[in-house]
Every structure is written in structure tokens, then in C-alpha cells.
Amino acid sequence: MRTEATTEAHYRGDTYEVISSAAAEPASGFFGWYRDTSSSERRAFWSCKIGYALDAMDTQFLSFVIPTLIATWALTKGEAGLIGTVTLLTSALGGWAAGILSDRIGRVRTLQITILWFAFFTLLCSVTQNYTQLLIARGLMGFGFGGEWTAGAVLIGEVIRPRDRGKAVGMVQAGWAIGWAVSAGLYTLVYSLMPPDTAWRMLFALGVLPAPFVILIRRLVDEPQVHRQQQAREAGAGVRTSFMEIFGRDVWFTTLRTALLATGAQGGYYAITTWLPTWLKTEQHLSVVGTGGYLAVIIAGSYAGYLSGAILSDRLGRRLTFITFSVASMLIALVYTRVSMNNQLLLVLGFPLGFFASGLFSGMGAFMTELFPTRIRGSGQGFCYNFGRAVGATFPFLIGFVAQTMPLGNAIGVFAAAAYGVVVLAALTLPETRGAALDA
């Protein structure tokens, strides 16, 4: 017989005081928490997880078609790279906008809009006729890509009970690895059946697949009760929350530190994943880089990292999990750039690379959900996470610039160490929120 604990959290200065009326005995098994969820919670969980996987699928298509675009349109590597950079920057804007919108019109409706948005503009990419058109279409696609994460993370964070919030939100985040794997599989299938100049268009055309999923979200997923209550209070009082409240006297310091946390996590991730394969292939002359086997190992590591980070964020707490994964990611970057290795060792190390660099993100959504009050939760979460994405997107450029005066491996190590150091410092200064009940 399980004892259900009533958990209540009060904010005391810079820490959360979590009070439980009874000791919560978690359900047994790795996914025991899932068996205790209601049908409404399960619908929200799968809607957010599948939505994020489809988001990842559409986003990752670009990495597979870049060689074809370079050959077909005679693009330089700089022009091809600009498409990815623009996508990241517009996704940051989209995330900010979706956060504000989710506070105004609701989490579920915002999720629907963002999925339709990135599906439509991914389809539009398939009919572009030149580089400029693709750059614009892809930039607009990024706007929805960034917004989907914000809306989904806030939605699932508000629906799931405090005890299991970290696991649920982290496992939604794991949908990214699934979408990445699906995009790799579709790339292999489509390119085996069609010539490259047709295959890249078909791959983008498949990006419309998420659109019908919006119908299911509309029919099956309810708006979180805590947000409905907040909207009712605002309507009754005749007031409307402003986005600028996240910079208010009582909140601005939390906003600043949370934005730094996200900046470090994403800056470190982009520093490693953008330049490390190039360094290993061009300077270390390792042939396994870029092969399907190496990619599969990294994706498997990423998914395992997401799941592990999700579990640990509820067991160890948000802050300790961030610190552990950040230090491990720092060490992995050091090993890659300092230790001589062969193809076999590189293949093995692909797993911990994906594990720690991706697993760091598992607790982000739950942590940000708990740090901000309901009235500005979407705005705060959307701003902080996507501020980090915007700043982190500059790391690949900065590493390339610095690498003109120092070895590329050293530049990667310096930026990765600095980024993950910022995560550790931010985590140490932010309050621990594990088990915090959301304000009504």
C-alpha cells in the first residue's frame, strides 16, 4: 500500500522549504511513477514527448542535407553554416514569443500553434529554388522550433505532480534523441530510393508529418489546472500579467541566474557538438567520424543520458544533477582534445559524449517551471532557456575565430570548460526546487 504525500513548498529568501505531510513511497520499477499518473497526465506527457520528437526530426533534417545543398547550389561552408546559425537565432526569438503567448492564451493552444508553424515552414523548405529562399524559410521554421520546447516544457511541468516532475519533463526532453534517430533513418531510406537532388526535397517535405498531430492535442490534452486558475484570477481582477515582470524587483535575480545556467549548458553543447567532429576528422584523421555507426552510438548515449538525468534530478535534486553532468561533460571534452585515440576508442567514447552533454538538459524544464510563479512561468522559462540558446549559438563562431590563433582542440576545450563552469556557478547560487508545489 503506497502512501501519497502531500507536498508543499514555501519560498524562504533564496531557498525553497519543502514540507511533506507523509513520506512518499515511490512506485517500484524504472517507470513506476508513470503507472501512478492519471489519464490526463499521460495524454499530456505523450503529446509533449511526441511533439518534441517531431520537432527534433524536422530540425535535424538540415544536418543531413547540407552536403547535397553545397553540391547542388555551389554553396560555401560559411553559407551552409549560416543556415544553421539563423535557425538557432530565430528559435531563440520563437521561444521568447511562445513563452509570452503561453501565459496569455494557454499552454496547449501555444503548443498547437508552434507545431503547425514548424511543420509548415519545413514543408516550405522543400520547394525553395535558391539559397536565399531556403535561408528565409529555414529561419521561419526555427521560430516555431524554439517555441515548441517552451510551450511543451511548461505544459508538462504544470501537469505532473511535484514528486515526479523531473522524471516526466526529462523524459519529454529525451524525445529529442528519438526524433534525431528518426531523421537519420528517414535520411537513409529516402537517399537510398531517390537521387540526391530530389531526395533532399522529399526529406523536407516529410516535415509536414507533425501537422495532423495537432488535431490529437486539441482533442485529448487539457489546459493545466494551475494555469486555468491563474487566468480566472486575472480575469476576475481585471488585470493582465506583463512579460516585464520577469525583470521585476523580486524576480530579476532569479531570471539572471537561470539565463546564465541555460547559456552555459547550451554554449558547452554547441562548442562540443559543432566543432569536435571536424577536429577529430581533419586534425586527428579518424575515419569513423561522420559514419552511421558513430552517430548511432552518440544518439544512444544521448537518449540514455536524458533518461538518467530525468531520474537523477528527482533523486539527487536539480542542482547536484546539473553540477555532476557539467563536470563530466567538461572531463569528456578534455579527454577528446588531449588524449590520443584510434577509431575504436572514439566509437566507444561517443556514448559518454552523448550521455553527459545531452543529459544535462533533462532537469532544465522542471527546474525553470519551479523557479517562476504561474503568472509569468511561460515568459520566464521562454526567456531564460532561449537567451541561453541565442548566446550559445555564437560559440561555434567564436571558436572558429579563436582557432585562427590557437589549435582548434585547445579552443574547443577552453570554451567548453568556460561554459560548463558557468553552469556549475549558476547551479550553486540558485535555490534547490525538487519537490516544490506550484503556486495556485
C-alpha positions in Angstrom: 0.0 0.0 0.0 1.5 3.3 -1.1 1.3 6.4 1.0 0.6 9.6 -1.0 2.5 12.5 0.4 1.1 16.0 0.3 4.0 18.2 -0.7 4.0 21.9 -0.1 6.8 24.3 -0.9 7.4 27.8 0.5 9.9 30.3 -0.7 12.2 31.5 2.0 14.7 34.1 0.8 16.8 32.2 -1.7 15.8 28.6 -0.9 12.7 26.5 -1.1 11.5 24.9 2.1 9.7 21.7 1.1 7.4 20.2 3.6 5.8 16.8 3.2 2.9 15.6 5.4 3.9 12.0 4.8 6.8 10.1 3.3 6.2 9.4 -0.3 6.9 5.9 -1.3 7.6 5.8 -5.0 6.2 3.1 -7.1 8.7 0.3 -7.9 10.5 0.0 -11.2 12.2 2.4 -13.6 8.9 3.7 -14.9 6.9 3.1 -11.7 6.0 6.8 -11.5 4.2 6.5 -14.8 1.8 3.9 -13.6 0.6 6.3 -10.9 -0.3 9.1 -13.4 -3.9 9.9 -14.4 -5.1 9.5 -18.0 -5.0 13.3 -18.4 -1.4 13.4 -17.2 -0.5 10.6 -19.6 -2.1 12.3 -22.6 -0.2 15.5 -21.8 3.1 13.5 -21.4 2.9 11.7 -24.7 1.7 14.8 -26.5 4.7 16.8 -25.3 7.1 13.9 -25.9 5.9 13.1 -29.4 5.7 16.8 -30.3 9.3 17.3 -29.2 10.5 14.3 -31.1 8.8 15.6 -34.3 10.4 19.0 -33.6 13.8 17.3 -33.4 13.1 15.3 -36.6 12.3 18.4 -38.6 15.2 20.3 -37.2 17.8 17.6 -37.8 17.0 17.2 -41.5 19.2 20.1 -42.3 22.4 18.4 -41.0 21.9 15.5 -43.4 21.1 17.5 -46.5 23.9 20.1 -46.2 26.4 18.2 -48.4 23.7 17.9 -51.1 22.9 21.6 -50.9 26.6 22.5 -51.1 27.0 20.4 -54.3 23.7 21.4 -55.9 23.8 25.2 -55.3 27.6 25.5 -55.1 27.4 26.9 -51.5 30.4 27.7 -49.4 30.7 26.1 -46.0 30.1 29.5 -44.5 26.9 29.9 -46.4 25.7 26.5 -45.4 26.7 27.1 -41.7 24.7 30.4 -41.8 21.5 28.4 -42.3 22.1 26.6 -39.1 23.0 29.7 -37.2 20.0 31.6 -38.4 17.8 28.7 -37.4 19.2 28.8 -33.8 18.8 32.6 -33.5 15.2 32.6 -34.8 14.4 29.7 -32.5 15.5 31.8 -29.6 13.1 34.6 -30.6 10.4 32.0 -31.1 10.9 30.6 -27.7 10.6 34.0 -26.1 7.5 34.7 -28.0 5.9 31.3 -27.2 6.6 31.9 -23.5 4.7 35.1 -23.5 2.0 33.7 -25.7 1.5 30.6 -23.4 0.9 33.0 -20.4 -1.7 34.9 -22.5 -3.6 32.2 -24.4 -2.6 29.0 -22.7 0.0 26.3 -22.9 -2.0 23.8 -25.1 -3.0 26.3 -27.7 0.5 27.7 -28.0 1.8 24.1 -28.4 -0.6 23.6 -31.3 0.4 26.8 -33.0 4.2 26.1 -32.7 3.9 22.6 -34.1 1.8 23.7 -37.1 4.3 26.6 -37.6 7.5 24.5 -37.8 5.7 21.7 -39.9 4.5 24.2 -42.5 7.9 26.0 -42.9 9.8 22.7 -43.0 7.5 21.8 -45.9 8.1 25.2 -47.5 11.9 24.4 -47.4 11.2 21.5 -49.8 10.1 23.9 -52.6 12.7 26.6 -52.3 14.5 27.4 -55.5 17.7 29.1 -54.3 19.8 29.7 -51.2 18.1 32.9 -50.1 14.7 31.4 -50.2 15.9 28.4 -48.1 17.6 30.7 -45.6 14.3 32.6 -45.1 12.2 29.5 -44.9 14.5 27.8 -42.5 14.7 30.9 -40.3 10.9 31.0 -40.1 10.9 27.3 -39.3 13.3 28.0 -36.4 10.7 30.4 -34.9 8.3 27.5 -34.3 11.0 25.0 -33.4 12.1 27.2 -30.4 8.5 27.9 -29.4 7.5 24.2 -29.2 10.0 23.5 -26.5 8.9 26.3 -24.3 5.2 25.5 -24.6 5.6 21.8 -24.1 8.0 22.1 -21.1 5.7 24.5 -19.3 2.7 22.3 -20.0 4.1 19.0 -18.8 5.8 20.8 -15.8 2.5 22.1 -14.6 0.5 18.9 -15.2 2.8 16.3 -13.4 2.9 16.1 -9.6 5.9 17.6 -7.8 7.5 14.3 -6.8 7.7 13.1 -10.4 8.1 16.4 -12.3 11.8 16.0 -13.0 11.4 12.5 -14.4 8.4 13.4 -16.6 9.9 16.6 -18.0 13.3 15.0 -18.5 11.7 12.1 -20.4 9.9 14.5 -22.6 13.3 16.1 -23.3 14.5 12.6 -24.3 12.2 12.8 -27.3 14.9 14.9 -29.0 17.1 11.8 -29.3 14.2 9.8 -30.7 13.5 12.5 -33.3 17.2 12.7 -34.2 17.2 8.9 -34.8 14.0 9.0 -36.9 15.5 11.8 -39.1 18.7 9.7 -39.6 16.5 6.7 -40.6 14.4 8.7 -43.0 17.6 10.2 -44.5 19.0 6.7 -45.1 15.7 5.5 -46.6 15.0 8.5 -48.8 18.5 8.8 -50.2 18.6 5.1 -51.0 15.4 5.4 -53.1 16.0 8.8 -54.8 18.8 10.8 -56.4 20.3 13.4 -54.1 18.8 16.4 -55.9 15.3 15.0 -55.3 15.9 13.3 -52.0 16.7 16.5 -50.1 13.4 18.0 -51.1 11.5 14.9 -50.2 13.1 14.8 -46.8 12.0 18.4 -46.1 8.5 17.5 -47.5 8.2 14.8 -44.8 8.5 17.6 -42.3 4.7 18.2 -42.7 4.1 14.9 -40.8 3.7 16.6 -37.4 0.7 18.7 -38.6 -2.1 16.1 -38.1 -0.7 15.5 -34.6 -2.2 18.9 -33.6 -5.7 17.5 -34.0 -5.0 14.9 -31.3 -3.5 17.6 -29.0 -6.7 19.7 -29.4 -9.0 16.7 -28.6 -7.0 15.0 -25.9 -5.0 17.4 -23.8 -6.4 19.8 -21.2 -5.0 23.1 -20.1 -3.2 22.7 -16.7 -5.5 23.5 -13.8 -3.0 25.7 -12.1 -2.9 27.9 -15.2 -6.7 28.0 -15.6 -6.9 29.2 -12.0 -4.4 31.9 -12.7 -6.3 33.1 -15.8 -9.6 33.1 -13.8 -8.0 35.3 -11.1 -6.6 37.7 -13.6 -10.0 37.9 -15.4 -11.8 38.5 -12.1 -9.3 41.2 -11.0 -9.3 42.8 -14.5 -5.5 42.7 -14.7 -3.1 41.2 -17.2 0.4 40.0 -16.4 3.2 41.7 -18.2 6.3 39.9 -19.7 8.4 42.6 -18.0 7.6 41.1 -14.6 10.4 38.6 -15.0 12.7 41.6 -14.5 10.8 42.9 -11.5 12.4 43.6 -8.1 11.6 40.2 -6.6 12.3 38.1 -9.7 15.1 39.7 -11.8 18.0 38.0 -9.9 16.4 34.5 -10.5 15.9 35.4 -14.1 19.6 36.4 -14.5 21.0 33.3 -12.9 18.6 31.0 -14.7 19.6 32.6 -18.0 23.3 32.1 -17.2 22.5 28.4 -16.4 20.9 27.9 -19.8 23.7 29.8 -21.5 26.4 27.6 -20.1 24.5 24.4 -20.9 23.8 25.3 -24.5 27.2 27.0 -25.1 29.0 23.9 -23.9 26.8 21.7 -26.0 27.3 23.7 -29.2 31.0 24.0 -28.5 31.4 20.3 -28.4 28.9 19.1 -31.0 29.7 21.7 -33.7 33.5 21.6 -33.9 34.6 18.3 -32.2 33.7 16.1 -35.2 35.6 18.5 -37.6 38.7 18.5 -35.3 38.7 14.7 -35.0 38.3 14.2 -38.7 40.6 16.9 -40.1 43.3 17.1 -37.4 43.2 13.6 -35.8 42.4 11.9 -39.2 39.9 9.5 -37.6 37.7 8.0 -40.3 34.8 6.8 -38.1 33.7 10.4 -37.5 30.5 11.1 -39.5 29.7 7.5 -40.1 26.4 6.0 -39.2 27.9 3.8 -36.5 29.4 6.8 -34.7 26.2 8.7 -35.0 24.2 5.8 -33.7 26.4 5.5 -30.6 26.1 9.2 -29.8 22.3 9.1 -30.3 22.0 6.1 -28.0 24.2 7.8 -25.4 22.0 10.9 -25.7 18.8 9.0 -25.0 20.3 7.2 -22.1 21.7 10.5 -20.7 18.2 12.1 -21.0 16.6 9.3 -19.1 19.3 9.1 -16.4 19.3 12.9 -15.9 15.5 12.8 -15.6 15.7 10.2 -12.8 18.6 11.8 -11.0 17.0 15.3 -11.0 14.3 13.9 -8.8 16.5 11.7 -6.7 19.6 13.9 -6.2 18.0 17.3 -6.8 18.2 19.7 -9.7 21.4 21.5 -8.6 23.5 18.4 -7.9 22.4 16.8 -11.2 23.4 19.9 -13.2 26.8 20.1 -11.4 27.5 16.3 -11.9 26.7 16.3 -15.6 28.5 19.6 -16.2 31.8 18.4 -14.6 31.5 15.1 -16.5 30.9 17.0 -19.8 34.0 19.1 -19.1 36.1 16.0 -18.5 34.8 14.4 -21.7 35.8 17.4 -23.7 39.2 17.3 -22.1 39.7 13.6 -22.9 38.7 14.2 -26.5 41.0 17.1 -27.1 44.0 15.9 -25.0 44.1 12.1 -25.3 45.4 10.4 -28.5 42.9 7.8 -29.7 42.0 5.5 -32.5 38.8 4.8 -34.3 37.8 2.0 -31.9 38.3 4.2 -28.8 36.5 7.1 -30.4 33.5 4.9 -31.2 33.3 3.8 -27.5 33.7 7.4 -26.2 30.8 8.5 -28.4 28.4 7.1 -25.8 29.6 9.1 -22.8 29.8 12.2 -25.0 26.2 12.0 -25.9 25.2 10.8 -22.4 26.6 13.8 -20.4 26.2 16.6 -23.0 22.5 15.8 -23.5 21.6 14.5 -20.1 22.4 17.9 -18.6 19.3 19.3 -20.2 16.9 16.8 -18.6 16.3 18.8 -15.5 16.1 22.2 -17.2 12.4 22.3 -17.9 11.3 21.1 -14.4 13.8 23.5 -12.7 12.5 26.5 -14.6 8.9 25.5 -14.1 9.5 25.6 -10.3 11.6 28.8 -10.2 8.9 31.1 -11.7 5.3 31.8 -10.4 2.4 30.7 -12.6 1.5 34.1 -13.8 4.9 34.6 -15.6 6.1 30.9 -15.8 5.9 30.8 -19.6 7.6 34.2 -20.0 10.4 33.4 -17.6 11.1 29.9 -18.9 10.9 31.0 -22.5 13.2 34.0 -22.0 15.9 32.2 -19.9 16.2 29.0 -22.0 16.2 30.8 -25.3 18.5 33.6 -24.1 20.9 30.7 -23.4 20.2 29.3 -26.9 20.9 32.7 -28.6 24.2 33.3 -26.7 25.2 29.6 -27.1 24.7 29.8 -30.8 27.6 32.3 -31.0 30.0 29.8 -29.5 30.7 27.9 -32.8 31.6 31.2 -34.5 33.8 32.3 -31.6 35.6 29.0 -31.5 36.3 29.3 -35.2 37.6 32.8 -34.7 39.8 32.0 -31.8 41.1 28.9 -33.6 42.9 31.2 -36.0 45.4 31.9 -33.3 45.4 28.7 -31.3 44.9 25.0 -32.1 41.3 24.1 -32.7 41.3 21.4 -30.0 42.5 23.9 -27.4 39.8 26.4 -28.4 37.1 23.7 -28.1 38.4 22.8 -24.6 38.6 26.4 -23.4 35.1 27.3 -24.5 33.6 24.1 -23.2 35.3 24.4 -19.8 34.1 28.1 -19.5 30.6 27.2 -20.5 30.2 24.3 -18.1 31.9 26.3 -15.3 29.1 28.9 -15.7 26.6 26.1 -15.3 28.2 25.0 -12.0 28.4 28.5 -10.6 24.7 29.3 -11.6 23.6 26.0 -10.1 25.4 26.7 -6.8 23.7 30.1 -6.4 20.1 29.1 -7.4 17.7 27.5 -4.9 17.0 23.8 -4.9 13.4 23.3 -6.0 13.0 19.5 -6.1 9.5 18.6 -4.7 8.2 22.2 -4.9 4.5 22.6 -5.4 3.5 25.1 -7.9 1.7 28.2 -6.7 -2.1 28.2 -7.3 
